[in-house]
């Protein structure tokens, strides 16, 4: 099963967003915990009627935190710092107006909204940016506390709460940054890894294609020049020019997924005929059989692979089999098209072929496997060789007529004229009724 892996920046954003929402929740909890403290302090001092305003300010601050937690953004963080600073300053001034000695006896009551003011966060993907927002919240909290101290004419005492929250938050983001840095060093970047793997696969495929083309052109042409006469005739020159055009063009480097479906398209058949003619001219008698009137469509890449593998098989017959005859049997079904190349030469031990032999491994097997085909070889020393080259069929344009050997044993219907002759002969042999009466 393929498991989808989030991109690294997306995964980091998910983690940081979770910590951001947790930061807002901690601020909301601080505000909620301040509610019973306000109620208890006001009731103890007999100021129950005056606690409505502080509670409303806490409720407004809590609602602002919930809104910022629901839609975290940079703009929302700026708005929160401004509005929450005003609410916090108003809350502290109101409490100090009701309880003048609150700085000495109820400092924790005053500092709870200031602590919530520190816990500001945005949905950022960088721990450094998140830490900067905490620092901005601490500065806003200290500014509010200094403003209230200046108006109330009491000493500036920001308390340990806001500072501790900022230190804890920055430490948490620092741990996250360290984990991400360690993960980058240990876990590979899957996007880069996939791109590198694709590049390696493309390079390997290009190497195989190059090896096969060089084997079928340069090496075969060198064999022709070495084994031929001193004077090259026109057919040899044409063959060399064609191979040179193949090497200088980029068609063998590209692939195509377009499948021609024209019923009159006989490109594959004509290319087989040209290959047969080429090797017949080089001294190899090639007998072709098995072709029928069906039309089976293959991809251009599969057709190229089938023709090139056939050429490589005939080249092996010509160079290694020590025989001057070969047979090609063409067959097709609704699933595959096959070409069998048979010779009665010296044969070889297929299991003893070295892995670095290009003829079997790349020119035939590798070429066919890359297009979804198959290569099979049967050979015995002294008993010849048979290779089967198969590529998949993508469409059946016209069904082939069944082979004649499949009709053996089936009773054919008599022709109409034959039926009349049989009835006439039977009538002449049968005695008439009037002759019997005469006797």
N, C-alpha and C positions, 0 to 999 in steps of 0.2 A: 504494500500500500504506500502510495506517495504521500508524504507528510509535508504540508505547506509550512515553510519557515518564513516568519516575518522579516522584512528588511531590518537591518540593524537600527536605522534611525527611527523607524516606526516602533520597534520594540522598546527603544529608549523613551520615546514619547509616551507609550502606554504606562511604563513604570513611573515616569515623572508626573504624569497626570494623576495617577493613583495617590502619590505622595502629596500632590497639590490639594486634592479633595480631603485627604486626611488632615492637612494643615488647617483648612477651613473648619473642619469638624471639631478640631481641638479648640479653636477660637469660640465656636458656638457653645461648646461645653463649658468653657470658662464663663461666658455670659450667663448661661443657665444656672451655674453654681452660685453666681453673685446674687441671684434673685432671693433665695431664702436668707442669705446673709443680710441683705437690705431690710427684708421684712423683720427679721429677728432684732436687728439693731434699732430700727425705728420703734418697734413695739416696746422694747426694753426701756427706751428713753421717753416713752409716752408720746411719740410723734406719729401715731398711726395715720392720722389724717393727712400728713405731709409726704407720705411715701409713694403717693400715686405718680408724681412727676418723675422721680428716679426710676420707678418700674417701667413707665412708658418709654423713657429714654433707653433703658436696657432692651425693651421689646423692639424698639426701632433699630437699635444696633444689631440685635439678633436677626431681625428680618433682612437687614442689609447683608449680613454674613451669608444667610441662606441664598439670597439672590446671586451673590458673587460665587458661591459654591456651585450653583446650578449653571451659570454661564461664565466660566472662568476665561478671562481674556486680559490683555494688557490695558485696554480702555476701562474695563470694569475694575481692575486693580487701582488705577489712578483715581477713579470715582470713589472707590471704597476708602482710599487713604484720605481724601478730602472730606467726605461726608462723615466718616467714622471719627475723624479727628474733631470735627465740630460736635458730634454727639458725645464723645468722651469728655471734651472740655466742659460742655454744658452739664453733664452728669456730675463731674467732680465739683464744679462751682455750686451746683444745687445742693449736693451733700454737705459741702463745707458751709454753705449758708444755713443749713438746718442743724448740722453738728459741727460747731467750730473746732473742736478738738479731735476731729476725725483723723487728722494726720498722725496724731500720737496714739490713738486707741483703735482706729478702724482703717489703718493704712491699706490692709489687704482688700478692704471693700472698695477703696478708691482705685486700686491698681488692677482689678480684674478687667475692666474695659480697656485699660492701657495695654495689658497683656494681649487681649484679643486684637488690638490695633497692630501689634507686631506681626501676628500670624496672617500675613497677606501672601498670596501666591498666585502664579499664573501657570497656564498649561504650556510650559516651555520644555524643550528637549534637552536643555543644558543645565546641569546642576549649578554651574556658576551663575547663570541668570537667575535661577530660583533663589540662590543665596543672596544675590543683590537685592531682590525684592524683600527678603526678610530684613536686611540691613536698612532698607528704606522705611519699612514699618517701624523698626526700632527708633530711627531718627524722628519719625512723625510722633511716636509715643513720647519720646523725651521732650520734643518741642511742646506738645500739649501740656505735659507735666510742668515744664518751666514756665509756660504762659500762665497756668493756674496758680503756680507758686508766686509769680510776680504780682498777680491781681490780689491774691489772698494775703500777701505779706507774710509768707511763712517760708522756711528753708526749702530749697529744691532737693527732693528725695525721690528719685525715680524708682527706687526699689529694685530688688533682685529678680522679680518675676519677668519683666520684659527682657532683661539682659539674658537670663537663663533660657528663655524660650528661643531667643535669637541664636544662642550658642548651640542649643540642642538641634535646632533646625539646620543650621549650617553644618554641624557635624554629621547629621543624617545625609544631607546632600553630598558631603565629602566622601562618606562611605560608598554611596551610590556611584560617584565618579570613579573611585578606586576600583570598584567591582567592574564597571564598564571598561576601564583601561586594562584590567587583567583579562577580561573576556576577549578583548580585541587581540591580545597577545596569544591567547590559547585557541580561540575558536576562529576558524577561517571565515572570511567574508564570502558567503555563499554565492552572491551575484558575481564577484570576481572569479570564484572557483569555477562556476558554470561557464563563464566566458572563456577562461583558460582551457577548460576541458573541451569546449566546442572548437577552439582554435587548434588544439592538439589533434582532435578527430579530423578536422578539415585538412590539416597538414598531412596526416597519415593517409587520408583518402587521396590527396593530391600525389603523394609519393607512390601509392599503388597504381594510380592511373598513369603516371609518368613511366613507371617500370613496365607496365603492360604495353604502352604505346611504343616505347623504345624497343621492347622485345619483338613486337610485330612489325616494326618498320626498319630500324637501323640494323638490328641483328640479322633479320631475314634478308635485307638488301645486301649486307656484307657476305652472307652465304651465297647469294646469287652471283655476286661479282667474283668471289673466290672460286666457285665451282663452274662458272660459265666460261664461255669463250672469251678470247682477248678482245673481240669486237662486239660491243653491245648493239643488239638490234633495236628496232623501234619499240617493240612491246616492252622490252626491259627498260628502255628509257622512259616510256610512259609510266611504268610501275614506279620507277624511282621518283619521277616528278610528282605522282600522286602521294607517295609517302612523304616527300618534302613538303607538299601543300598541307598534309595532315599535321606535320610537326610544327609548321609555322603558323597554322591557324589556332584559334582558341576554342574551337567547337568541342574538342574532346575534354576540355576543362569544365564545361558547363553541363547542366542537367536540365531536362525539360519535362514538364508534367502534362503537356498537351498530347492528346491521343487522337490521331486522325481516324475518322469513321467512314471515309469514302469507300463504297463497295468496289470501285474500280482501282483502288490503290493496291498496286502489286510491287511496292518498293522492296519489301523483304524478299519476295520470290526472285525479283530481278537481281538483287544483290547476291543471293545464293548462286544464281546462274553465272554471274560475273566471277565469283570466287572459283566455281568449278572450272570455268573456261581458263582462268589464270593458271590453275595447277595442271590442267590438261596440257596447256602449252608448255609447261615446265617439265613434262614427261610423265605425269601421273595420270593414269586412266581412272576417271571418277565416274561411277555409275550412280545415278540418282533414281530413287524409287520412293513410293509411299505418298507422294503428293496427291491431294484430292481437290475437289472443286469447292470446298468450304472456305469461308473467309473469316479469319480469326485475327482480332486486333490486339496488338501489343504496344506498349509504350515505346517511344523513340529510343530511350535509353536501353530498354530490354532488347530491341531489335539490333542496336549497335553491339551490345554485349554478345548476342547470339551469333552474329556474323563474324565478329572478331575472334570469338572462341572457336568457331568452325574453321576459320583460316589458320588459327594456331594448331588445331588438331590435324589438319591436312599437312601443315608444315612439318609436324612431327612424323607423320607417315612418310613423307618424302625424304626426310633426313635420317630417320632412325629405324624404320621398319624393314629396310632392305627388300621392299616389294614395289612394284610399279602400278599396283591397282588398289583402289579403295572404293568403298560403297557408302553413299549417303542415303539414309532413310529419314524422310520428313514425315512427321505425324503431328496431329493436333487434337485436342479435346476441348471441352468448354472451360477447362481449368488451366491447361498448359499447352505450350507448343514445344516440340522436341525435335532435335536433329541428332541422329545416331551416325557416327563415323566409324566404319568397320574396315579393318585390314587383316590380311592373312600373313602378316610378316613375322619377324622373329619374336615379337612380344617382349615383355619384361616383367620383372617382379614388382608389382605396384607398391607392396609394403616396404620395399628397399629403396624407394625414391627419397633422396635427401630433401629436407625441408626448405633448403635454399634454392631449389630448382624453380626457375621462373616460369617455365612453360606450363606446368600443371598448376602450380600454386596461384599464380597471378593471371596469366594470359587466359586461363580457362576457369578454374575454380573461383578465384577472387572476383573476377569480372562478373560472373553470373550471380554469385551470392550478393553482390552489392545491389542488384536489381531485383532481388527476391527469387532468383533462380536456383538451379542445382546442377552439380557436376558429378557424374558417376563414371568410373572407369573399371573395366574388367580386362585383365591381361594375364597371360601365362607364357612363360618362355617357350618359344617354338610353336605356339598356337595362335598367334595374332593378338590384336587389341581391339576392344570396342569401347567407345566413349559415348555417353549420352549427355547432351547439352539441353537443358530445360529452362524455359522462362515462363512466367505467368501470363495468362490471357486476361485482358481487361474487358473485352466485349466480343460477343459472337455475332458477326454481321450476317453470316449465312451458314446454316448447318451443312456439314459434309455428308455426302451420300455414304451409306454403310459399305464396308469392304465386301468384295464379291465372295470371299470365303465364308462370310457370315450367312450367305444365301444358300449354301450347299445344304441339301437335305430338306429344304422347304419346297413344297409342291406348288408349282407355278400354275395359275389359272389358264385353261386352254383358250386359244384364240377363237373368235366367233366362226371363222371359215372352217376351222378344224372341227368344231362342234357339228356344223352342218354335214361335213363329210362323214363323220362317224354315224350320225343319224341315218344318212342315205344308205350306207353300207349295211347297217342293221336292218333297214326295211327290205333291202333286196335279199338278204339271207333268210328272212322270216317267211314261211309258207303263207300264201293267201288263203282266205276262207273259201273262195269259190273252187279252187283246185281240190280241196279236201272234200267238198260236196260231190264233185264229179267222181272221185274215187269211191 
